[in-house]
Amino acid sequence: MRNHVNNKDMKKKRVKPFLKWAGGKTQLLEELLIAMPDQYNTYIEPFIGGGAFFFALRPEKAIISDSNPELINCYKQIAENVEKVIGLLERYENTGEMFYEVRKQDWTKLDPAEAAARMIYLNKTCYNGLYRVNKKGEFNSPYGRYKKPTICDANGLREASQVLQKATIICDDYKEVLDKYANKGDFVYLDPPYVPISENADFKRYTKEQFSEANQRELAGLIVLLKQRGVSMVLTNSNSGLVSELYNGYPLKVVKTKRYISSKGENRSGEDVIVTIEPDQHFCVPHQQILKYPPTRFMGSKSKLLDCIWDQVSRFQVESVVDLFAGSGIVGYMFKAHGLKVMSNDFMHMSYIFSKALIENNDVILTNDEMIELMVKKKETDRFVSNTFRGLYYTDEDNEFIDVLRSNILDISDPTKKAIAMAALIRACIKKRPRGLFTYTGIGKYDDGRRDLQISFREQFTENIEAINNAVFDNGKKNIAVCGDAMELKANADLVYFDPPYYSEFSDNDYIRRYHFVEGLARNWKGVEIQQDTKTKKFKKYDTPFSSRDGAYHAFDALFKRHEKSVLIISYSSNSLPSQDEMVHLVSKYKKNIDVLPIDYTYSFGNQKNAKTHRNKAQEYLFVGYDDSQRK
């Protein structure tokens, strides 16, 4: 069923948001209605905030989300338990004494409906309705001293409940929501934290949690992918130089607005920008396939550079390719989607498992019955995870479930199905860890309330099986996954792609330290020795020549010589050694032509000793070495 928009009808039946929210879009509703498509399948709003546009639109099918778990709880309770929330709100009084007593409560320890009522009460009685928290995550806006605030608008809440009941309500990072749910024909409204305007300090202070410039650029890149997927979008942001740069070429309208939250009269006006993004009319089949690759938070993944890499590959006569350091497997999968014969190699067993399940595999999936059987305890397990990693990364219940899955996966006779199941388990483990890493224990300050951390391990495993099954396809070629040493791999291919561990004096490239738990899963901890004296119970890292400057230099030299008959494409970072000039010299020993292509890129993980000052910013390069005969 498609949603149809009738602007005249909309004006008569609009539902008002029940929360006042910094950056609310009530002022922009008329302009937003003009900008949106006339028809769409599902309405998706991943920065829901106060939801003014959502409530005005009243879509028949919607997905709304936010990374704020308290806000999402409030929406869920209005959808599911509105009468209970109304009853609780009617008990509140507009006094400073009650306000500060309620403000002291920890909402996470309250009944969900009571937590929702608390949030609405504080929102209606605090200063200007500002949702503001301190460093501990505690609500700290002051009492507003209003004479007669409407604490309980029962009819308004019931109307909002009717709209919310038609929506799927999710607490998660916007990237995860859009990647999983936004499809061709859908309409996405994007209202991210605004780019701060320097002269408006109060507005900067009271906006939603700040997006850095890197976050804004990441969102702009994701919009390009969604556009190619066939999604219609409207984005709002501040009228700033960065926004103009990022959305140059899209229809853009500047609208004057008022900033009611500013404490200074001269700062109570501003300019918002409405950007309209129409979907591509012609969809690239390879690109559509690439979007199905199950995402991970794997360090160094080149998912954001795929278009740049393919632009270079497409210059040459290429039918076969070696992905020498496969990592997350996304680049090899991209090569497969473009119809190339792929050999995917990595020394990490977990990376090999990914490639076995999604690159080598052309047609095997795990059925629903097989998946369910894997989650049933059939015999006593060795309890290895439960005993070895108790209290470190997951609950006792989760550890026991992992042991059951391990035991059942080991009994699978089909190697491809075994790889699918293990890949799903590994991905579930990564997604159930804050930041996706195993360099620290517990959750603590890294628990951001996103959906991946809230759902059960069973749900995580099930969703990952489904995602992998959905990504399996046949490109008509016999592709191969290898778990081997890149220095010894024998392969003849038209092109070799290198994404090696980056050596830097200011960072480490120790993937084992970050992913030792899931690498242990992939190997069933065979052939490794756990360092029992370490808090994280890691095991010794693998030997690699890329752990020193000289080692990396000689390794590159040997690899380029080994593959000198192939086109060479190397991903490399300005943070790394050998230097750019040294890399050019090395490639030039074996290839007649060398192109050096700089790409602005921001890493998802800190790789500097002082991450607060460096902010993960680096210049990424593609070195392309080739002979004249290899060009198209």
C-alpha positions in Angstrom: 0.0 0.0 0.0 1.4 3.4 -1.0 0.9 6.5 1.0 -0.6 9.4 -0.9 -0.1 13.0 0.3 -2.9 15.6 0.0 -1.7 18.9 1.4 -5.2 20.4 1.9 -6.4 17.4 3.8 -3.2 17.4 5.9 -4.0 20.9 7.2 -7.3 19.8 8.7 -6.1 16.6 10.4 -2.6 17.3 11.7 -1.6 15.8 15.0 0.6 18.0 17.2 3.8 16.6 18.8 3.4 16.0 22.5 7.0 17.0 23.3 8.7 20.3 22.8 12.1 19.6 21.2 15.1 21.7 20.4 15.1 22.0 16.6 11.5 21.0 16.2 10.1 21.4 12.7 6.6 22.9 13.3 7.7 26.1 11.5 8.8 24.2 8.4 5.8 22.0 7.9 4.4 23.8 4.9 7.8 23.8 3.2 8.4 20.2 4.0 5.1 19.1 2.6 5.9 20.8 -0.7 9.3 19.1 -0.9 8.2 15.6 -0.2 7.1 13.1 -2.9 3.4 12.7 -3.7 3.6 8.9 -3.2 5.8 6.6 -1.2 5.8 3.1 0.3 7.2 3.5 3.9 8.0 6.8 5.7 11.3 6.6 7.6 12.6 9.1 10.1 15.8 8.1 11.8 16.3 11.3 13.9 12.7 11.5 15.2 13.3 14.0 18.0 9.9 15.7 18.6 8.4 14.2 15.5 6.5 17.3 14.2 6.7 16.2 10.6 5.8 12.6 11.4 2.7 13.6 13.5 1.6 16.1 10.9 1.9 13.6 8.1 0.3 10.6 9.9 1.7 8.0 7.6 -0.1 4.6 7.3 3.3 2.8 7.3 6.3 4.2 9.1 9.6 3.5 10.8 10.8 6.0 13.3 14.0 5.8 15.3 16.4 7.7 17.5 19.6 6.9 19.4 18.1 8.4 22.6 16.7 5.4 24.5 14.6 7.5 26.9 12.9 9.2 24.0 12.2 6.0 22.2 10.7 4.4 25.4 8.4 7.4 25.7 7.1 6.9 22.1 6.6 3.2 22.7 4.7 3.8 25.8 2.4 6.3 24.2 1.8 3.8 21.4 1.2 0.8 23.7 0.1 2.2 27.1 -1.3 5.7 26.6 -4.0 5.5 29.2 -1.6 4.4 31.9 0.8 7.2 31.0 -2.2 9.7 31.1 -3.2 8.4 34.6 0.4 8.9 35.9 0.7 12.4 34.4 -2.5 13.5 36.1 -0.7 13.0 39.5 2.0 15.5 38.8 2.0 19.1 40.1 3.7 22.2 38.7 5.9 22.9 41.6 9.6 23.4 41.9 9.8 20.9 44.7 8.1 18.1 42.8 10.1 19.0 39.6 13.4 18.5 41.3 12.3 15.4 43.1 11.2 13.9 39.8 14.3 15.1 38.0 16.5 13.2 40.5 14.9 9.8 39.5 16.8 7.4 37.3 14.4 6.7 34.5 16.1 3.4 33.7 14.9 2.0 37.1 11.3 3.1 36.6 8.4 1.1 35.1 8.5 2.0 31.3 5.1 3.9 31.5 6.3 5.8 34.5 9.5 6.7 32.8 7.5 8.0 29.8 5.3 10.1 32.1 8.4 11.5 33.9 9.9 12.6 30.6 6.7 14.3 29.5 6.3 16.0 32.9 9.9 17.3 32.9 9.5 18.4 29.2 6.4 20.4 30.0 7.7 22.1 33.2 11.4 22.5 32.6 12.9 25.7 31.1 11.8 26.0 27.5 11.2 22.2 27.1 14.9 21.6 26.6 16.0 17.9 26.7 19.5 18.4 28.1 21.7 15.9 30.0 25.0 16.2 31.8 28.1 14.0 31.2 26.6 11.2 33.3 23.5 11.2 31.1 21.3 12.8 33.8 18.6 15.2 32.9 19.7 18.7 34.1 17.4 21.4 32.6 16.2 23.7 35.4 12.6 24.3 36.5 10.7 26.6 34.1 8.4 28.5 36.6 5.5 28.6 34.2 2.1 29.4 35.7 -0.1 26.9 34.0 1.8 24.5 31.7 -0.3 21.7 30.1 1.2 18.7 31.8 -1.4 16.2 30.6 -3.0 16.9 27.3 -5.0 13.6 27.3 -6.7 14.1 24.0 -3.5 15.1 22.3 -1.7 12.0 23.7 -4.5 9.7 22.5 -4.3 11.2 19.0 -0.5 10.8 19.0 -1.0 7.2 20.2 -3.1 6.4 17.2 -0.4 7.7 14.8 2.4 5.9 16.7 0.5 2.6 16.6 1.0 2.5 12.8 4.8 2.9 13.2 7.7 0.6 14.0 9.6 2.4 16.7 13.3 1.6 17.0 16.2 2.7 19.2 19.3 2.5 17.0 22.0 4.4 15.1 20.6 6.1 12.0 23.1 4.3 9.7 21.9 0.8 10.9 18.2 1.8 10.5 18.6 3.2 7.0 20.8 0.3 5.8 18.3 -2.2 7.0 15.0 -0.6 6.2 15.2 2.0 3.5 14.3 0.5 0.1 13.3 1.6 -3.4 10.1 3.7 -3.2 10.4 4.7 0.4 10.6 8.3 1.7 13.2 9.2 4.3 13.1 12.5 6.2 16.5 13.4 7.7 16.8 15.9 10.5 20.3 15.3 11.9 21.9 17.5 14.6 22.6 20.7 12.8 25.9 22.1 11.7 26.5 24.7 14.4 26.5 28.4 13.4 29.4 30.0 15.3 27.6 33.3 16.1 24.7 31.4 17.6 26.3 29.8 20.6 23.1 29.1 22.5 21.6 27.2 19.5 24.8 25.2 19.3 24.6 24.4 23.0 21.0 23.2 23.0 20.8 21.2 19.8 20.8 17.4 19.8 24.1 15.7 20.5 26.6 17.2 18.2 27.5 15.8 14.9 31.1 16.4 13.9 32.1 17.5 10.4 33.0 13.9 9.8 29.5 12.7 10.8 28.0 15.2 8.5 30.1 14.0 5.6 29.3 10.4 6.5 25.6 11.2 6.3 26.1 12.9 2.9 27.8 9.8 1.6 25.1 7.5 2.8 22.5 9.7 1.1 24.3 9.0 -2.2 23.9 5.3 -1.6 20.2 5.6 -0.7 19.6 7.7 -3.8 21.1 4.9 -5.9 18.9 2.4 -4.1 15.8 4.3 -5.2 14.9 6.2 -2.0 13.4 9.7 -2.0 14.7 12.0 0.7 14.3 15.4 2.3 17.0 16.8 4.6 16.9 19.8 6.9 20.0 21.5 8.3 21.4 24.9 9.1 22.3 27.3 6.3 26.1 26.8 6.6 29.1 26.6 4.3 29.5 22.9 5.0 25.9 22.1 4.1 26.2 24.0 0.9 29.3 22.1 0.0 27.9 18.7 0.9 24.6 19.1 -1.0 25.8 21.2 -4.0 23.8 20.1 -7.0 20.6 19.1 -5.1 17.5 21.4 -5.0 18.1 23.5 -1.9 15.8 26.0 -0.3 16.7 28.5 2.5 14.0 29.3 5.0 14.1 31.9 7.7 13.2 30.5 11.2 13.0 31.5 14.8 15.2 30.0 17.5 13.0 30.0 20.6 15.6 28.4 22.7 18.2 31.2 22.4 18.7 33.3 25.5 19.7 36.3 23.4 17.2 38.2 21.4 19.6 38.9 18.6 20.2 35.2 18.2 16.5 34.2 17.9 16.4 34.1 14.1 18.2 31.9 11.8 18.1 30.2 8.4 17.3 26.5 7.8 18.0 24.7 4.6 15.7 22.1 3.0 17.4 19.7 0.6 15.3 17.6 -1.8 16.9 14.3 -3.0 15.2 12.4 -5.8 16.0 8.8 -6.4 18.0 7.6 -9.3 15.7 6.4 -12.1 18.2 3.8 -13.4 19.4 1.3 -10.8 22.8 -0.3 -11.1 22.3 -4.1 -10.6 25.8 -4.6 -9.2 25.3 -1.7 -6.8 21.9 -3.1 -5.6 23.7 -6.4 -4.9 26.5 -4.7 -3.0 24.0 -3.0 -0.7 22.9 -6.5 0.5 26.3 -7.2 2.0 25.7 -7.6 5.8 27.4 -4.6 7.5 29.9 -4.9 10.3 31.8 -2.4 12.4 35.0 -4.0 11.2 38.1 -1.8 11.6 39.5 -0.6 8.3 36.6 -1.8 6.1 36.6 -0.1 2.7 32.8 0.1 2.3 33.0 3.8 1.8 35.6 3.6 -0.9 34.0 1.0 -3.1 33.0 3.4 -5.9 36.5 4.9 -6.0 38.1 1.4 -6.1 35.7 0.3 -8.9 36.3 3.4 -10.9 40.0 2.4 -11.1 39.4 -1.3 -11.8 37.0 -0.5 -14.6 39.8 1.2 -16.5 41.5 -2.1 -17.2 40.9 -5.4 -19.0 40.0 -7.5 -15.9 38.2 -10.8 -15.7 39.9 -12.2 -12.5 41.0 -10.5 -9.3 42.8 -11.4 -6.1 41.7 -9.6 -2.9 44.9 -10.3 -1.0 43.9 -8.9 2.4 40.2 -9.4 2.4 39.3 -8.1 5.9 35.5 -7.6 6.1 35.2 -9.1 2.6 33.2 -6.1 1.2 35.7 -5.3 -1.6 35.9 -8.9 -2.8 32.1 -9.0 -2.7 32.0 -5.8 -4.8 34.3 -7.5 -7.4 32.0 -10.5 -7.4 28.9 -8.3 -7.9 30.6 -6.8 -11.0 31.0 -10.3 -12.5 34.7 -10.9 -11.9 36.2 -14.2 -10.8 37.4 -13.6 -7.3 40.1 -15.1 -5.0 39.6 -13.7 -1.5 42.4 -14.3 0.9 43.2 -13.3 4.5 45.3 -14.7 7.3 42.5 -14.1 9.8 40.1 -17.1 10.1 37.1 -14.9 10.7 37.7 -13.0 7.5 38.1 -16.3 5.6 34.7 -17.4 7.1 33.0 -14.2 5.7 34.5 -14.8 2.3 33.6 -18.5 2.3 29.9 -17.7 3.1 29.5 -14.7 0.8 32.1 -14.8 -2.0 32.9 -18.4 -2.6 29.3 -19.4 -2.0 27.1 -19.0 -5.0 23.9 -20.8 -4.0 23.9 -22.3 -0.5 21.7 -20.9 2.2 20.6 -22.1 5.7 16.9 -22.9 5.9 14.8 -21.6 8.7 14.5 -25.1 10.2 18.3 -25.5 10.1 18.7 -22.2 11.8 16.3 -23.1 14.6 18.0 -26.5 15.1 21.3 -24.7 15.7 19.8 -22.8 18.6 18.5 -25.9 20.4 20.8 -27.5 23.0 21.1 -31.2 22.1 24.0 -32.3 24.3 26.3 -31.0 27.0 28.7 -28.5 25.6 32.3 -28.0 26.6 31.3 -24.6 28.2 34.5 -23.1 26.9 33.1 -19.6 26.4 31.1 -19.7 29.6 34.1 -20.7 31.8 36.9 -18.8 30.0 35.1 -15.5 29.3 32.6 -15.3 32.2 31.8 -11.7 33.1 34.0 -10.2 30.4 31.9 -9.5 27.3 28.5 -10.9 27.6 26.0 -12.2 30.3 26.2 -15.8 31.5 23.1 -16.5 29.5 24.6 -15.2 26.3 27.8 -17.1 26.9 25.9 -20.3 27.3 24.0 -19.6 24.1 27.2 -19.0 22.3 28.5 -22.4 23.5 25.3 -24.1 22.3 25.8 -22.5 18.8 29.5 -23.4 18.7 28.7 -27.0 19.5 26.0 -27.3 16.9 27.9 -25.5 14.2 30.9 -27.8 14.7 28.5 -30.7 13.8 27.5 -29.3 10.5 28.9 -31.5 7.7 28.4 -29.1 4.8 31.4 -26.6 4.9 29.5 -23.8 3.3 26.5 -24.0 5.7 29.0 -24.2 8.5 30.6 -21.0 7.2 27.2 -19.2 7.0 26.4 -20.2 10.6 29.8 -19.2 11.9 29.7 -15.9 10.0 26.3 -15.2 11.5 27.6 -16.0 15.0 30.7 -13.8 14.6 28.7 -10.9 13.3 26.2 -11.3 16.1 29.1 -11.2 18.6 30.5 -8.0 17.1 27.1 -6.3 16.9 26.4 -7.2 20.6 29.6 -5.4 21.7 29.6 -1.6 22.1 32.0 -0.3 19.4 32.3 -3.9 18.2 35.7 -4.5 19.9 37.2 -6.8 22.5 40.0 -4.6 23.8 38.1 -3.9 27.0 35.7 -5.8 29.2 32.1 -5.0 30.3 29.9 -2.4 28.6 29.9 0.7 30.9 30.2 4.1 29.2 30.1 2.6 25.7 26.5 1.4 26.0 24.8 4.0 23.8 21.4 2.3 23.9 21.3 1.3 20.3 19.1 -1.6 19.2 21.9 -4.0 18.6 22.8 -4.0 22.3 19.2 -4.3 23.4 17.9 -7.3 21.4 18.7 -10.8 22.5 21.5 -12.9 21.2 19.0 -15.2 19.6 17.5 -12.3 17.6 21.0 -11.1 16.6 21.9 -14.6 15.3 18.6 -15.0 13.5 18.9 -11.6 11.8 22.4 -12.3 10.7 21.5 -15.6 9.2 18.7 -13.9 7.3 21.1 -11.1 6.1 23.7 -13.6 4.9 21.1 -15.7 3.1 19.8 -12.6 1.4 23.3 -11.7 0.2 24.1 -15.0 -1.4 24.1 -14.9 -5.2 25.7 -16.5 -8.2 27.8 -14.4 -10.5 28.5 -17.3 -12.9 32.1 -17.6 -11.8 34.0 -20.1 -9.6 35.2 -17.9 -6.8 37.5 -19.0 -4.0 38.0 -18.1 -0.4 41.5 -18.8 1.1 42.9 -18.5 4.6 46.6 -18.0 3.9 49.7 -16.0 4.2 49.7 -13.2 1.6 53.5 -13.6 1.2 53.2 -17.2 0.1 49.9 -17.1 -1.9 50.2 -18.4 -5.4 47.7 -16.9 -7.7 47.4 -15.7 -11.3 44.9 -12.9 -11.8 44.5 -9.9 -14.0 44.4 -7.6 -11.0 45.5 -7.8 -7.4 44.0 -5.5 -4.8 46.0 -4.8 -1.6 44.5 -3.5 1.6 47.3 -4.5 4.0 47.6 -3.7 7.7 48.7 -0.1 8.0 51.9 0.4 9.9 52.4 3.7 11.7 54.6 4.9 14.5 51.5 6.4 16.2 49.2 3.4 15.9 49.0 -0.4 15.9 47.6 -2.7 13.3 47.0 -5.6 15.7 43.6 -6.9 14.6 44.0 -9.9 16.9 43.9 -7.5 19.9 40.7 -6.0 18.7 39.0 -9.2 17.5 40.6 -12.0 19.4 37.3 -13.3 20.8 35.6 -13.7 17.4 38.9 -14.9 15.8 39.0 -17.5 18.5 35.4 -18.5 17.6 36.3 -18.9 14.0 39.3 -21.2 14.9 37.5 -22.8 17.9 40.6 -21.6 19.8 42.7 -24.3 18.1 46.4 -23.5 17.7 46.3 -20.4 19.9 47.4 -19.9 23.5 45.2 -17.6 25.6 47.2 -15.2 27.7 45.6 -15.9 31.0 47.3 -13.0 32.7 45.5 -10.5 30.5 42.2 -9.0 31.6 40.6 -9.6 28.2 42.0 -13.2 27.8 43.4 -12.4 24.4 45.9 -14.6 22.6 49.2 -13.8 21.0 49.0 -11.9 17.8 50.0 -13.5 14.5 53.4 -12.8 13.1 53.3 -10.3 10.3 56.0 -8.3 8.4 53.7 -5.3 8.6 54.5 -4.7 12.3 57.6 -2.6 11.5 58.6 0.0 9.0 61.4 -2.1 7.5 59.2 -5.2 7.5 56.4 -3.5 5.7 58.8 -2.0 3.1 60.4 -5.4 2.3 56.9 -7.1 2.3 55.5 -4.7 -0.2 58.6 -5.1 -2.4 58.3 -8.9 -2.4 54.5 -8.8 -3.0 54.8 -6.4 -5.9 57.4 -8.5 -7.5 55.3 -11.7 -7.0 52.4 -10.1 -8.8 54.2 -7.9 -11.3 52.2 -9.3 -14.2 48.9 -8.1 -12.7 47.4 -4.6 -12.4 48.2 -3.5 -8.9 45.8 -1.4 -6.8 46.9 -0.6 -3.3 44.8 1.2 -0.6 47.0 3.1 1.7 46.8 5.9 4.4 48.8 9.0 4.9 49.3 7.8 8.5 51.3 4.9 7.3 54.8 3.9 6.5 56.5 3.4 4.1 55.8 6.9 3.0 53.9 7.9 -0.2 57.2 8.6 -2.1 58.6 5.2 -1.0 55.4 3.4 -2.1 55.6 5.1 -5.5 59.3 4.0 -5.8 58.4 0.4 -4.9 55.6 0.1 -7.4 57.7 1.8 -10.1 60.2 -1.0 -9.9 57.6 -3.4 -11.4 55.1 -1.3 -13.3 55.6 1.3 -16.0 52.7 3.6 -15.0 51.8 4.6 -11.5 48.7 6.8 -10.6 48.4 8.2 -7.1 44.8 9.1 -6.2 44.1 10.9 -2.9 40.8 10.4 -1.2 39.6 12.3 1.9 38.5 9.7 4.4 37.7 9.5 8.1 38.3 6.3 10.0 35.7 4.8 12.2 38.2 3.9 14.9 40.8 6.1 16.6 44.3 5.2 15.4 46.4 7.9 17.0 47.8 8.1 20.5 45.9 11.3 21.1 42.6 10.6 19.4 41.0 13.7 20.8 43.3 16.0 18.8 43.7 13.9 15.7 40.1 12.8 15.4 40.9 9.9 13.0 41.3 12.2 10.0 43.6 10.8 7.3 44.3 11.0 3.7 43.6 7.8 2.0 45.4 6.9 -1.3 44.9 4.5 -4.1 48.2 3.6 -5.8 47.5 2.1 -9.2 50.3 0.4 -11.0 49.9 -0.9 -14.6 51.4 -1.4 -18.0 50.1 0.1 -21.2 48.9 -3.3 -22.5 46.6 -3.7 -19.5 44.4 -0.6 -20.2 41.1 -1.0 -22.1 
